[in-house]
């Protein structure tokens, strides 16, 4: 990986959108701010083995959510329900070889702030998710926040038949861990391995 430190792109701001409502009616979308100095930076290496063909695109996104609802307005005054804001900043994966891609994930990319006048809303990274676009379907390996922080190496398996079958057009498939069935039919599956490594500022 190049020694030059990657920083969130200015274009990322356009991707930080939020939909929420209060008392069942639309409310203004707050201006979600990026953390100007994110420190929790992880390099994620994605290795693809045995895929039945090339992928049109290899991208990804970080799934962020406000998990603590004490800072959120009520959506329904009767039930007291609140809608948890979510946003999906992109992960830019760079191809480094025929089957290996690298991207950067920040666990503190968004700035905690009083968005609704009800107290500080704290953003939490829920997961880092890959998107591999095949001929018909999309394959979606993922790392949870705990797996990312633990710098785990995670391998998931995908059925090759979904790569170009018309019946699964526009479907998105999550990977599954190794099982006895996959071991018995190994040639029917390809694998994607995600490995996280913390990169210090």
Secondary structure as UniProt FT lines:
FT   TURN            10..11
FT   HELIX           12..15
FT   STRAND          21..22
FT   TURN            23..24
FT   STRAND          25..26
FT   TURN            36..37
FT   STRAND          41..49
FT   STRAND          57..66
FT   HELIX           69..71
FT   TURN            77..80
FT   STRAND          86..91
FT   STRAND          94..95
FT   STRAND          100..106
FT   TURN            107..108
FT   STRAND          123..133
FT   STRAND          138..140
FT   STRAND          142..144
FT   HELIX           145..149
FT   TURN            150..151
FT   STRAND          153..159
FT   HELIX           160..162
FT   TURN            163..164
FT   HELIX           166..168
FT   TURN            169..170
FT   STRAND          172..174
FT   HELIX           180..184
FT   HELIX           186..188
FT   STRAND          189..199
//
